[in-house]
Amino acid sequence: MSPPSKQDIDETSESAAATNATEDSPYMPPKVWQWIVDENSNKFATLNRPTAGPRSEKDLPVGKHALQLYSLATPNGQKVTILLEELLELGIQEADYDAWLVDIMNQDQFTTGFCKVNPNSKIPALMDYTDKEKPVRVFESGAMLLYLSEKFGGAFVPPEHRQQVLNWIFWQMGAAPYLGGGFGHFFAYAKEKQQYPIDRFTMEAKRQLDLLNNVLKDQAYVACGEYTLADIAIWPWYGRLVLGYLYEGSKEFLNVDEEYPHVIRWAKEIATRKAVQRGIIVNKSWGTDGQLPNRHDASDFDGIIDAKL
Ligand SMILES: N[C@@H](CCC(=O)N[C@@H](CS)C(=O)NCC(=O)O)C(=O)O
């Protein structure tokens, strides 16, 4: 499927508008949805298509370690690099890894090589070549956290709190799309600011923050009294949101300082962890703070670990 031509777009928009739009509702859906590219609507407009699968031929690079990560320092990517750095911090040398930058704005996630590791074309994607005869592909960041934890003896999943950890990891995987794809998209990325979607997703983002605030009022970490995989999954989204690093202006807009003090306390505490400070800059290629586009060795952090959180 290829992008529609300018003529297609004009004809489609005109006919849809003519048949459906009313004064109260300037857009009414046509009977059959048509793919219309409006390059000015948001920064992902030219990236998104209604079809899946590769768009170009290219193999992925493979480095020296058994674990090969293909990712980007977005919250979903940071979860995994934080966990890998935490495992190394515990002294687990087999967790050493190569992390390769996948530039999603350059459509790197649609190469044949990337799609073989993750047919869903989204970062992060991981290959485990520990058994060279039977390499394992892992996609979906939540699955990746559990895979790595299990591979290394149940790290960050205390047996007595295992179910609580799972509950919160699955919560994060279901909840964060409302924060990122909903609130973040309409508040920060959509060029035209519309009240309806901003109200809808702000309501949900604040409900989620209130939930975390209630939980963190009574215990130090999200799943139990100790730092677990659940915090590693949740912090890059909700921790960085309340610290003001996700969407410009959103900390004030969501009234974070007034309403979610326990989330802020938890977020600040996790931000002091050395592994977290390393993990958040892996596969990062923007900003004036620390960045490490590709990571192959612990020494790659030398001189750049004054990362801004
Ligand atoms: N549920 C997935 C979501 C991954 C995801 O949405 N990745 C985004 C970046 S944060 C991506 O690769 N977007 C590129 C695209 O949609 O083309 C996970 O947690 O791994």
The ligand as an SDF file (V2000), in Angstrom:
LIG
                    3D

 20 19  0  0  0  0  0  0  0  0999 V2000
    4.2080   -2.0000   23.7330 N   0  0  0  0  0  0  0  0  0  0  0  0
    5.4620   -1.7060   23.1170 C   0  0  0  0  0  0  0  0  0  0  0  0
    5.4690   -0.2640   22.6680 C   0  0  0  0  0  0  0  0  0  0  0  0
    6.7410    0.1010   21.9750 C   0  0  0  0  0  0  0  0  0  0  0  0
    6.6230    1.4550   21.2930 C   0  0  0  0  0  0  0  0  0  0  0  0
    5.5540    2.0590   21.2220 O   0  0  0  0  0  0  0  0  0  0  0  0
    7.7550    1.9340   20.7590 N   0  0  0  0  0  0  0  0  0  0  0  0
    7.7530    3.2110   20.0540 C   0  0  0  0  0  0  0  0  0  0  0  0
    8.7600    4.1680   20.6650 C   0  0  0  0  0  0  0  0  0  0  0  0
    8.4000    4.4460   22.3640 S   0  0  0  0  0  0  0  0  0  0  0  0
    8.1570    2.9800   18.5990 C   0  0  0  0  0  0  0  0  0  0  0  0
    9.0320    2.1860   18.3170 O   0  0  0  0  0  0  0  0  0  0  0  0
    7.5200    3.7080   17.6690 N   0  0  0  0  0  0  0  0  0  0  0  0
    7.8490    3.6360   16.2890 C   0  0  0  0  0  0  0  0  0  0  0  0
    6.6430    3.4820   15.4070 C   0  0  0  0  0  0  0  0  0  0  0  0
    5.5200    3.4150   15.9350 O   0  0  0  0  0  0  0  0  0  0  0  0
    6.8240    3.4150   14.1950 O   0  0  0  0  0  0  0  0  0  0  0  0
    6.6030   -1.9830   24.0970 C   0  0  0  0  0  0  0  0  0  0  0  0
    6.4210   -1.6680   25.2800 O   0  0  0  0  0  0  0  0  0  0  0  0
    7.6510   -2.5210   23.6960 O   0  0  0  0  0  0  0  0  0  0  0  0
  1  2  1  0
  2  3  1  0
  2 18  1  0
  3  4  1  0
  4  5  1  0
  5  6  2  0
  5  7  1  0
  7  8  1  0
  8  9  1  0
  8 11  1  0
  9 10  1  0
 11 12  2  0
 11 13  1  0
 13 14  1  0
 14 15  1  0
 15 16  2  0
 15 17  1  0
 18 19  2  0
 18 20  1  0
M  END
$$$$
